[in-house]
Amino acid sequence: MRQGHSFLSATLGELNRRKVLRTVGAYAVGVFVLLQLMDAAVEPLLLPDWVPTIVVILAILGFPLVFIIAWFFDVGPDGIHRTSPAGLLNRGQTVLLFSLTMLAMLGLASGFYGFYSDRFEEQQAVAEAGRDFSAPQNSIAVLPFTDLSATGDQAYLADGLSEEILNLLAQVNGLNVAARTSSFAFRDSNEDIREIGRLLNVRTVLEGSVRTSGDRIRLTAQLINVEDGFHIWSKYYDSELDDIFDIQDEVASQIAAALVESFDGLEIRSQARSDNLAAAQAYRTGRLHWWRRTPEELKKAIALFANALEADAQFAPAYAAMADTYLLLSQYGNITTLKATEKAQDMIEKALALDPESAEAFAALGLARWQIGQMDAAESALRHAVSLNEDYIPAQLWLAGVLGELGRYPEQNRVLEQAMLRDPLNELLLVNYTGNLSVRGEWAQGRDMLAELLTLRPDSTILLRFMSKLEMLNGNLVEGWRLADRAYQLQPDNPEDIATLAHTWVLLGDAREAERLLLEGLATSPNNANLKGTYWMVLLVTRRFEEAESLVREMRAEYEDAIPEAVERRFDMQLGMLAMIRKDFSAAREHLVAAVSEEDNPAWGGDEIWALTLASLALEQTGDEEQAESLLTDAERIIRRARLNGVDDPNIYYAEGVLLTLRENHDAALQKLQQAYERGFREKWVLEVDGRLDPLRDRPEFLLFKDRIEDDLALALAEIRSLALVSL
């Protein structure tokens, strides 16, 4: 009889016989009533948002359970009885029905899990993002005001107003204000205000606009809560369009006062600034150009600082700004370090005479001392500048640079992190911070941070060339070249970009292309130290030792009798290297011993290790084994201290390989060189001139190490050539 029915008709008949459909229907009605009651009760009972979701999921998953219970049991007036198994379905059809039911249950459960787990993960991510929002409670960024005037010619007024508000807020004790270099990165940006707040690490953002009509002007300002995007307050100001400076000063003061009232426990602190608005405006605009670090921009900055001093001859920060700009021109422009230092010293003395507590002046003094190698004096001056004004970012930037050169990387990291809380999108802070990460073996994290900022500023040559240097250091040759070439294409006359691209070509093994670039750069900037230093490297690689020595002596002569000790040591090391290559061990000994620092705890650095180990080798070759041993011990001590400070980049593995070679532990030396390679070491030219590794040159492992580097360079050059052809 069972076989006379189709599976579908038999299933429907059996469900009806066992009262499954009636029971499941009653359960559905009950679920509907429960959900209606739940919907009405959630808000009055203050139930969490997730309660209805859980109830619905449990109710739906209850359907299969009701189905199974109704299938096997019958509820009647005389109690619960097991339903008779005899029915329309045969055994095989029954197994098929329950298999289909189980598959449906599993599919339903899987669907719920996939859907709701994604939702819970999203909610958890949002919650975690909220926990990660660690901006200071009293923190604000001032975005550049928008020019909404019909003619679109009031941008200067909009910028001036934003800058004046920012300057006034920076004088409020207890208020963390994002620096201009970061907040003004969002000019004309369509970024959501909450994303801007995250990037700038602030809880509130001030934005506004300027609109002119005839001889009247309306300025609006809105303070926005970053976490929810809602306005805290909004104000507008109407005025006659007569004296622009008076309008800026008056309205900025009113807005700043209103902002201070929005925060608890804040007060305005006194800060050295000019009462002459024209002087203050010229100074702030000059700093804007100053941050861009090109010869042309630095010259514009000097002209604007001069304008500030014309308007107010007693304005100490403008003298300090002139000083540090001349010092920067010795790196980025066409002026010798000696001339820059002489000009800067005069300006620093004038600034300190006007204001003995000028943070700007002490920061410039620290930079000047740093450039001539007086590291203790530099650190002292810069720390004093930070204590005078912790919001003055250049002081923290240069202090971090000094600490890095001294090998105190944990301290450098802390200084940079504190500075980046105030100026999170400052390019120079970020490149130094990522440099610190790279030294400590965390370049992947640094690369991600640079790449994120590069998306905001794709034409920043500061970011491009620094990222190029670190990519090359970590073995990413093609990407390093691409970034350096991009920077050069944007600024082909900038000595810094020329030197970076030329250095890239040296590392890739194309000294001819490097020399071509450098000669073009030196034709227009013959006094630039970076171009000369890179050209010396080209002469060394191409084994033109006489020319290399002449260049060093020429650079040395520029200082006349006023050469700083640190600079003198660098020149001695270069001359000592040349003497070692030519096997003139007596001359090498003289120069290299002079190149060794006399400090008790010299910092970790490639130059210091080169000087110590080469001097040790020269002393051994001339029979002074006791002093040679002493210098090797010093080098080992420096490397141990560097390891304790977290150094873990390719250079330290190479240095350890050199020391182990000199200690005649050749197997361990080869292992260290292999580790240097794995971390990115690809400097073939160094291997070719480095006499310290001579005992390894016939070892099969060393030959394999050298061949792998040559193969990598050949592949990189081939890819770069193809990229260059495509670009043409």
VOGU-3710 file (C-alpha; in Angstrom, 3 decimals, decimal comma):
1> mrqghsflsa> 0,000/0,000/0,000  2,852/2,438/0,843  4,361/2,023/-2,604  1,179/3,228/-4,244  1,801/6,800/-3,186  4,413/9,286/-4,462  6,972/10,586/-1,973  5,343/14,028/-1,897  1,773/12,784/-1,378  2,943/10,204/1,167
11> tlgelnrrkv> 4,872/12,897/3,091  1,873/15,255/3,222  -0,385/12,433/4,324  2,000/11,311/7,030  2,490/14,896/8,322  -1,263/15,235/8,549  -1,664/11,851/10,302  0,962/12,730/12,897  -0,552/16,259/13,352  2,858/17,810/12,537
21> lrtvgayavg> 1,432/20,570/10,336  -1,188/21,494/12,964  1,440/21,579/15,743  3,982/23,595/13,739  1,208/26,032/12,750  0,223/26,530/16,389  3,897/27,094/17,246  4,158/29,731/14,484  1,136/31,586/15,879  2,699/31,497/19,340
31> vfvllqlmda> 5,997/32,832/17,997  4,179/35,667/16,211  2,397/36,712/19,419  5,677/36,515/21,374  7,468/38,750/18,865  4,680/41,322/19,000  4,918/41,419/22,786  8,717/41,612/22,581  8,585/44,541/20,180  6,340/46,433/22,569
41> aveplllpdw> 8,376/45,581/25,668  11,958/46,270/24,570  11,944/50,023/25,032  9,858/50,290/28,237  11,858/47,520/29,907  15,181/49,051/28,710  16,256/45,710/27,254  19,564/45,580/25,328  19,370/45,809/21,521  20,565/42,229/21,113
51> vptivvilai> 17,698/40,619/23,067  15,109/40,643/20,201  17,687/39,217/17,808  18,474/36,308/20,130  14,753/35,594/20,747  14,008/35,497/17,015  16,960/33,168/16,307  15,902/30,770/19,087  12,297/30,835/17,889  13,290/29,980/14,335
61> lgfplvfiia> 15,624/27,212/15,437  12,711/25,853/17,541  10,739/24,912/14,415  12,821/21,759/13,691  12,545/20,724/17,350  8,748/21,090/17,283  8,700/19,143/14,020  10,593/16,185/15,555  8,519/16,126/18,756  5,255/16,222/16,797
71> wffdvgpdgi> 6,476/13,443/14,497  7,195/10,963/17,274  4,591/11,925/19,925  0,874/12,624/19,970  -0,711/14,776/22,677  -4,321/13,901/23,431  -6,897/14,047/26,275  -5,472/10,879/27,742  -1,870/12,152/27,788  1,247/11,850/25,608
81> hrtspaglln> 1,654/8,730/23,492  4,220/7,622/20,957  2,733/7,847/17,472  2,284/4,552/15,647  5,159/4,023/13,196  2,892/2,396/10,600  2,090/4,957/7,937  2,246/5,989/4,292  6,077/6,355/4,144  8,288/3,325/3,790
91> rgqtvllfsl> 11,613/3,098/5,613  13,661/4,567/2,756  11,283/7,508/2,304  11,355/8,193/6,038  15,173/8,289/6,005  15,041/10,633/2,986  12,576/12,974/4,724  14,686/13,256/7,868  17,867/13,678/5,820  16,287/16,569/3,972
101> tmlamlglas> 15,097/18,007/7,290  18,597/17,792/8,788  20,142/19,413/5,724  17,612/22,236/5,961  18,449/22,715/9,660  22,191/22,768/8,972  21,729/25,189/6,076  19,588/27,458/8,233  22,088/27,366/11,108  24,974/28,045/8,735
111> gfygfysdrf> 23,135/30,974/7,196  22,400/32,510/10,587  25,978/32,007/11,721  27,468/33,566/8,591  25,120/36,529/8,663  25,185/37,372/12,342  28,833/36,566/13,005  29,723/39,213/10,401  27,424/41,668/12,144  28,873/40,912/15,576
121> eeqqavaeag> 32,415/41,244/14,201  31,509/44,621/12,705  30,027/45,755/16,018  33,080/44,485/17,866  35,356/46,317/15,424  33,366/49,499/15,964  33,607/49,030/19,721  37,336/48,379/19,511  37,769/51,406/17,285  35,959/53,424/19,920
131> rdfsapqnsi> 38,326/52,101/22,578  41,306/52,921/20,354  40,161/56,524/20,063  42,685/57,814/22,562  42,764/61,496/21,650  43,271/63,814/24,636  40,015/64,965/26,214  40,697/68,661/25,575  41,986/68,532/21,998  41,143/70,435/18,844
141> avlpftdlsa> 42,194/70,889/15,237  41,585/74,098/13,297  40,922/73,353/9,640  41,612/76,011/6,984  38,520/78,182/6,584  36,752/77,973/3,217  36,489/80,973/0,903  32,803/81,195/-0,138  32,957/84,716/-1,568  31,439/85,128/-5,021
151> tgdqayladg> 34,762/86,135/-6,582  36,775/83,487/-4,720  39,528/85,965/-3,858  39,389/85,898/-0,048  41,524/82,796/0,517  44,271/84,874/2,142  41,745/86,214/4,646  40,361/82,727/5,336  43,857/81,319/5,902  44,883/84,257/8,033
161> lseeilnlla> 41,835/83,841/10,241  42,468/80,109/10,679  46,118/80,733/11,511  45,318/83,459/14,015  42,758/81,256/15,799  45,273/78,409/15,878  47,958/80,726/17,249  45,656/81,958/20,023  44,533/78,454/20,963  48,157/77,327/21,196
171> qvnglnvaar> 48,459/79,733/24,141  45,759/77,961/26,163  47,087/75,850/29,009  45,631/72,337/29,000  44,374/72,440/25,405  46,026/70,116/22,872  45,992/71,819/19,484  46,899/69,957/16,292  49,706/71,793/14,542  49,101/73,731/11,346
181> tssfafrdsn> 51,284/71,399/9,284  48,814/68,604/10,052  45,430/70,333/10,111  46,020/72,324/6,915  46,630/69,054/5,042  42,839/68,827/4,767  42,355/71,978/2,731  39,523/71,312/0,230  39,311/67,743/1,532  36,130/65,667/1,253
191> edireigrll> 37,160/63,417/4,154  34,515/62,690/6,771  35,067/64,855/9,834  35,364/61,745/12,013  38,167/60,373/9,836  39,915/63,756/9,992  39,651/63,684/13,773  41,120/60,181/13,877  44,063/61,140/11,678  44,745/64,298/13,677
201> nvrtvlegsv> 44,171/62,570/17,048  41,714/65,195/18,342  38,209/65,086/19,832  36,938/68,317/18,309  37,418/70,075/14,988  36,841/73,733/14,181  35,872/74,558/10,619  34,505/77,733/9,097  34,026/79,901/6,063  34,453/83,450/4,797
211> rtsgdrirlt> 31,884/85,163/2,575  32,033/88,752/1,276  29,280/90,868/-0,233  30,112/94,391/-1,240  31,823/96,072/1,672  30,642/93,554/4,255  32,081/90,244/5,340  30,505/87,306/7,170  32,633/84,723/8,956  31,160/81,500/10,317
221> aqlinvedgf> 32,704/78,926/12,624  31,487/75,516/13,804  32,929/73,345/16,542  32,274/69,656/15,797  32,474/66,579/18,022  34,639/64,036/16,192  33,101/60,916/17,766  29,564/61,527/16,486  30,045/64,271/13,885  27,524/66,606/15,584
231> hiwskyydse> 28,009/70,347/16,111  28,865/71,505/19,633  28,245/75,106/18,690  28,070/77,325/15,626  28,580/81,083/15,429  28,779/83,768/12,771  30,308/87,233/12,735  29,442/90,197/10,503  31,781/93,117/9,947  32,625/95,971/7,645
241> lddifdiqde> 35,333/95,007/5,149  37,882/97,718/5,944  41,073/96,710/7,784  41,680/92,998/7,102  44,234/92,619/9,891  41,877/94,154/12,460  39,092/91,811/11,345  41,344/88,774/11,663  42,558/89,810/15,091  39,123/90,710/16,474
251> vasqiaaalv> 37,173/87,726/15,124  39,937/85,227/15,922  39,999/86,494/19,518  36,219/86,123/19,834  36,214/82,606/18,397  39,165/81,542/20,542  37,445/82,897/23,661  34,249/81,016/22,776  36,242/77,833/22,237  37,987/78,117/25,588
261> esfdgleirs> 34,575/78,397/27,270  33,617/75,067/25,630  36,309/73,234/27,579  36,677/72,892/31,334  39,582/74,160/33,381  41,493/75,977/30,650  43,361/79,252/30,803  45,379/81,302/28,355  49,102/81,357/29,044  51,410/84,135/27,991
271> qarsdnlaaa> 53,581/83,449/24,988  56,098/85,573/23,168  54,424/86,965/20,073  54,419/90,194/18,188  51,690/92,753/18,784  52,259/93,743/15,184  49,812/91,603/13,190  51,727/92,087/9,940  54,906/90,772/11,577  53,079/87,788/13,056
281> qayrtgrlhw> 51,430/87,044/9,712  54,731/87,210/7,814  56,369/84,947/10,410  53,629/82,312/10,216  53,600/82,358/6,426  57,376/82,054/6,438  57,152/78,950/8,616  54,699/77,471/6,115  57,351/77,737/3,369  60,054/76,696/5,832
291> wrrtpeelkk> 58,491/73,278/6,417  58,658/72,401/2,712  62,452/72,029/2,744  63,451/73,001/-0,788  66,014/75,695/-1,672  63,349/77,930/-3,217  60,917/77,536/-0,316  63,629/78,200/2,257  64,639/81,368/0,415  61,004/82,507/0,432
301> aialfanale> 60,923/81,813/4,155  63,995/83,998/4,747  62,380/86,847/2,786  59,196/86,583/4,864  61,120/86,464/8,138  62,946/89,594/6,992  59,549/91,214/6,355  58,498/90,280/9,859  61,577/91,976/11,282  60,937/95,070/9,177
311> adaqfapaya> 57,468/95,283/10,724  58,743/94,509/14,247  62,493/94,671/14,849  62,002/93,326/18,404  60,341/90,063/17,295  62,741/87,405/18,650  61,138/84,336/16,949  61,769/85,874/13,530  65,516/86,162/14,270  65,554/82,540/15,412
321> amadtyllls> 63,693/81,527/12,266  66,276/83,279/10,093  68,985/81,354/11,966  67,575/77,860/11,539  66,644/78,557/7,909  70,267/79,377/7,048  71,311/76,174/8,823  68,836/74,156/6,759  70,058/75,784/3,553  73,470/74,211/4,149
331> qygnittlka> 71,741/70,835/3,757  69,108/71,626/1,143  70,612/74,575/-0,720  73,885/76,009/-1,975  75,680/77,320/1,106  78,566/75,855/3,085  78,052/74,681/6,649  80,631/77,206/7,898  78,897/80,165/6,269  75,474/78,990/7,433
341> tekaqdmiek> 76,704/78,564/11,013  78,268/82,034/11,057  75,041/83,665/9,848  72,914/81,610/12,238  75,029/82,396/15,294  74,566/86,131/14,802  70,783/85,749/14,522  70,592/83,451/17,558  72,456/85,965/19,699  70,043/88,736/18,650
351> alaldpesae> 67,023/86,536/19,443  68,334/85,650/22,904  69,208/89,254/23,646  65,584/90,232/22,947  64,071/87,219/24,705  66,365/85,102/26,931  63,559/82,521/27,240  62,861/82,133/23,538  62,140/78,467/22,706  62,728/79,230/19,031
361> afaalglarw> 66,179/80,666/19,736  67,294/77,732/21,893  66,012/75,297/19,261  68,054/77,091/16,575  71,073/76,991/18,895  70,603/73,239/19,322  70,411/72,739/15,560  73,587/74,764/15,058  75,471/72,720/17,647  74,168/69,487/16,151
371> qigqmdaaes> 75,384/70,384/12,677  78,942/70,909/13,891  78,930/67,738/15,994  78,682/69,240/19,499  76,125/66,683/20,573  75,996/67,367/24,322  75,518/71,095/23,766  72,913/70,387/21,085  70,884/68,103/23,351  71,033/70,560/26,250
381> alrhavslne> 69,821/73,484/24,137  67,028/71,476/22,530  65,774/70,068/25,826  65,659/73,595/27,215  63,685/74,717/24,143  61,140/71,929/24,717  60,824/72,867/28,391  60,112/76,477/27,390  57,443/75,532/24,848  56,436/71,894/24,446
391> dyipaqlwla> 54,236/72,868/21,470  57,213/74,065/19,410  57,562/71,080/17,092  60,978/71,894/15,510  62,644/71,607/18,925  61,245/68,102/19,409  62,100/67,143/15,828  65,759/68,121/16,221  65,999/66,653/19,719  64,830/63,351/18,252
401> gvlgelgryp> 67,462/63,666/15,533  70,226/64,199/18,080  69,072/61,233/20,172  68,995/59,049/17,065  72,526/60,045/16,104  73,604/59,218/19,651  72,067/55,762/19,262  69,481/56,317/22,015  66,606/54,913/20,003  64,086/54,234/22,810
411> eqnrvleqam> 64,416/57,873/23,918  64,130/59,058/20,328  60,973/56,994/19,910  59,351/58,583/22,980  60,170/62,134/21,886  58,750/61,523/18,407  55,584/59,913/19,735  54,944/62,890/22,012  55,513/65,315/19,139  53,244/63,339/16,820
421> lrdplnelll> 50,386/63,618/19,308  50,486/67,360/18,612  51,326/67,171/14,912  50,333/63,690/13,670  50,603/64,466/9,940  53,944/66,256/10,080  56,055/64,687/7,336  59,416/65,246/9,003  58,248/63,793/12,311  56,866/60,751/10,515
431> vnytgnlsvr> 59,971/60,063/8,437  62,115/60,208/11,564  59,686/57,960/13,405  59,663/55,400/10,594  63,451/55,624/10,480  63,446/54,700/14,144  61,167/51,745/13,404  63,425/50,621/10,558  66,534/50,690/12,748  64,695/48,471/15,221
441> gewaqgrdml> 63,713/45,978/12,516  60,103/47,138/12,123  60,261/48,604/8,638  56,998/46,967/7,488  55,086/48,982/10,078  56,959/52,147/9,115  56,248/51,592/5,419  52,506/51,318/6,103  52,525/54,609/8,010  54,427/56,418/5,267
451> aelltlrpds> 52,170/54,951/2,587  49,062/56,200/4,421  50,395/59,753/4,576  51,607/59,505/0,986  48,007/58,939/-0,111  47,178/62,342/1,396  50,279/64,008/-0,063  51,271/62,021/-3,181  53,675/64,721/-4,387  55,618/65,123/-1,152
461> tillrfmskl> 59,275/64,742/-2,080  60,157/64,559/1,610  58,093/61,387/1,968  59,167/59,981/-1,396  62,911/60,284/-0,951  62,949/59,107/2,659  60,774/56,137/1,839  63,135/55,417/-1,057  66,163/55,340/1,257  64,515/52,917/3,653
471> emlngnlveg> 63,238/50,672/0,867  66,790/50,448/-0,494  68,191/49,756/2,979  65,717/46,914/3,398  66,445/45,352/0,009  63,428/46,564/-2,004  65,543/47,887/-4,869  62,991/48,540/-7,617  60,551/50,256/-5,272  63,382/52,313/-3,784
481> wrladrayql> 64,428/53,492/-7,234  60,833/54,231/-8,274  60,248/56,468/-5,251  63,563/58,312/-5,701  62,886/58,813/-9,403  59,389/60,138/-8,635  60,844/62,703/-6,220  63,475/63,719/-8,770  60,875/64,142/-11,533  58,890/66,445/-9,257
491> qpdnpediat> 61,947/68,535/-8,271  64,838/67,945/-10,692  66,726/70,992/-9,387  66,545/70,097/-5,694  70,009/68,949/-4,467  68,463/66,593/-1,914  66,412/64,772/-4,556  69,384/64,622/-6,931  71,614/63,136/-4,233  68,948/60,570/-3,251
501> lahtwvllgd> 68,451/59,323/-6,813  72,206/59,293/-7,466  72,789/57,258/-4,303  70,141/54,822/-5,510  72,011/54,356/-8,802  75,247/53,715/-6,885  73,579/50,970/-4,869  72,148/49,465/-8,046  75,629/49,397/-9,605  75,248/52,141/-12,221
511> areaerllle> 77,901/54,633/-11,123  77,880/56,321/-14,531  74,226/57,411/-14,213  74,876/58,514/-10,643  77,822/60,659/-11,745  75,804/62,267/-14,529  73,130/63,385/-12,071  75,638/64,630/-9,511  77,626/66,694/-11,988  74,426/68,382/-13,139
521> glatspnnan> 73,526/69,123/-9,531  76,978/70,422/-8,633  76,905/72,728/-11,650  74,078/74,705/-10,001  74,780/73,940/-6,313  78,577/73,577/-6,011  78,540/74,129/-2,241  75,966/71,499/-1,339  77,447/69,009/1,121  75,089/66,131/0,226
531> lkgtywmvll> 75,970/66,299/-3,464  79,685/66,335/-2,668  79,407/63,445/-0,236  77,547/61,299/-2,762  80,022/62,234/-5,494  82,880/61,090/-3,250  81,130/57,704/-3,044  80,999/57,529/-6,871  84,733/58,256/-7,094  85,399/55,512/-4,548
541> vtrrfeeaes> 83,255/52,967/-6,423  84,895/53,773/-9,742  88,322/53,469/-8,058  89,389/57,032/-8,881  91,177/57,334/-5,588  93,265/60,404/-6,403  90,160/62,388/-7,335  88,394/61,127/-4,224  91,238/62,320/-2,018  91,314/65,701/-3,749
551> lvremraeye> 87,583/66,140/-3,145  87,957/65,395/0,587  90,801/67,877/0,924  88,780/70,463/-0,985  85,815/70,038/1,373  88,175/70,204/4,335  89,731/73,455/3,090  86,315/75,161/3,009  86,366/75,281/6,800  89,742/77,029/6,894
561> daipeaverr> 90,830/76,913/10,559  87,324/76,630/12,016  86,618/72,981/11,287  84,470/71,265/13,971  85,935/68,182/15,603  83,185/65,844/14,367  83,592/67,061/10,793  87,365/66,654/11,024  86,894/63,032/12,148  84,663/62,319/9,162
571> fdmqlgmlam> 87,260/63,647/6,731  89,981/61,612/8,472  87,922/58,474/8,106  87,429/59,068/4,373  91,144/59,635/3,869  91,912/56,590/6,007  89,607/54,403/3,905  91,370/55,518/0,735  94,770/54,774/2,289  93,619/51,285/3,350
581> irkdfsaare> 92,401/50,485/-0,165  95,806/51,531/-1,528  97,545/49,450/1,168  99,255/52,534/2,580  98,910/51,314/6,159  101,016/54,023/7,787  98,877/56,825/6,334  95,755/54,815/7,065  96,782/54,395/10,704  97,353/58,135/11,115
591> hlvaavseed> 93,969/59,145/9,683  91,875/56,327/11,126  93,145/56,646/14,694  92,312/60,371/14,445  88,836/59,444/13,167  88,004/57,408/16,286  85,804/59,281/18,746  87,396/60,073/22,102  84,067/59,834/23,927  83,742/57,152/26,582
601> npawggdeiw> 80,477/55,881/25,111  80,396/56,709/21,407  77,085/56,089/19,708  76,198/53,202/17,461  76,629/54,127/13,822  78,172/52,851/10,658  80,857/55,534/10,601  82,043/54,821/14,146  82,249/51,063/13,558  84,078/51,620/10,268
611> altlaslale> 86,551/53,926/12,004  87,233/51,542/14,908  87,574/48,369/12,841  89,602/49,930/10,035  91,871/51,624/12,578  92,297/48,279/14,340  93,252/46,609/11,058  95,719/49,403/10,208  97,303/49,144/13,670  97,649/45,387/13,314
621> qtgdeeqaes> 99,289/45,805/9,910  101,798/48,257/11,419  102,612/46,034/14,409  100,574/47,609/17,226  98,490/44,581/18,162  97,673/45,748/21,688  95,966/48,969/20,555  94,340/47,065/17,680  92,757/44,695/20,204  91,579/47,604/22,334
631> lltdaeriir> 89,756/49,186/19,395  88,088/45,912/18,454  86,863/45,567/22,028  85,423/49,090/21,826  83,598/48,211/18,611  82,103/45,105/20,188  80,956/47,136/23,186  79,196/49,642/20,904  77,381/46,859/19,066  76,274/45,223/22,328
641> rarlngvddp> 74,878/48,535/23,524  73,134/49,019/20,176  71,490/45,623/20,547  70,290/46,591/24,024  68,770/49,721/22,455  66,798/47,573/20,023  68,895/47,931/16,839  68,003/45,130/14,426  68,560/46,392/10,863  70,783/45,015/8,056
651> niyyaegvll> 73,710/47,269/8,998  74,222/45,810/12,456  74,318/42,253/11,092  76,924/43,342/8,551  78,961/45,045/11,298  78,804/41,890/13,426  79,973/39,886/10,414  82,965/42,204/10,007  83,911/41,944/13,690  83,671/38,157/13,647
661> tlrenhdaal> 85,887/38,121/10,554  88,503/40,211/12,337  88,192/37,809/15,277  88,887/34,973/12,800  85,545/33,319/13,550  84,775/32,907/9,869  81,849/30,492/10,056  79,927/32,754/12,435  80,868/35,779/10,296  79,375/34,176/7,199
671> qklqqayerg> 76,173/33,427/9,112  75,895/37,092/10,127  76,426/38,217/6,530  73,690/35,839/5,433  71,386/37,349/8,060  72,267/40,827/6,773  71,255/39,678/3,289  67,962/38,257/4,548  67,144/41,622/6,112  67,890/43,547/2,923
681> frekwvlevd> 71,639/44,162/2,617  72,427/44,574/-1,116  75,432/46,943/-1,122  77,722/45,250/-3,610  79,995/48,288/-3,808  80,722/47,994/-0,077  81,779/44,367/-0,472  84,148/45,354/-3,285  86,054/48,000/-1,281  85,820/46,498/2,214
691> grldplrdrp> 89,255/45,057/3,018  88,054/43,887/6,410  86,352/40,930/4,694  89,432/39,798/2,725  89,858/36,575/4,774  86,424/35,422/3,559  86,757/36,103/-0,146  87,793/32,592/-1,168  85,154/30,843/0,917  82,353/29,223/-1,164
701> efllfkdrie> 79,716/30,664/1,195  81,032/34,190/0,635  81,121/33,736/-3,132  77,523/32,511/-3,032  76,560/35,489/-0,832  78,179/37,897/-3,304  76,634/36,142/-6,333  73,144/36,375/-4,833  73,550/40,126/-4,369  74,838/40,513/-7,938
711> ddlalalaei> 71,877/38,512/-9,266  69,413/40,637/-7,297  70,983/43,834/-8,621  70,937/42,530/-12,197  67,262/41,609/-11,957  66,398/44,952/-10,364  68,301/46,883/-13,029  66,583/44,941/-15,816  63,165/45,721/-14,349  64,070/49,382/-13,850
721> rslalvsl> 65,309/49,680/-17,435  62,003/48,240/-18,656  60,071/50,673/-16,472  62,133/53,576/-17,825  61,417/52,501/-21,405  57,689/52,244/-20,711  57,673/55,752/-19,202  59,266/57,115/-22,373
//
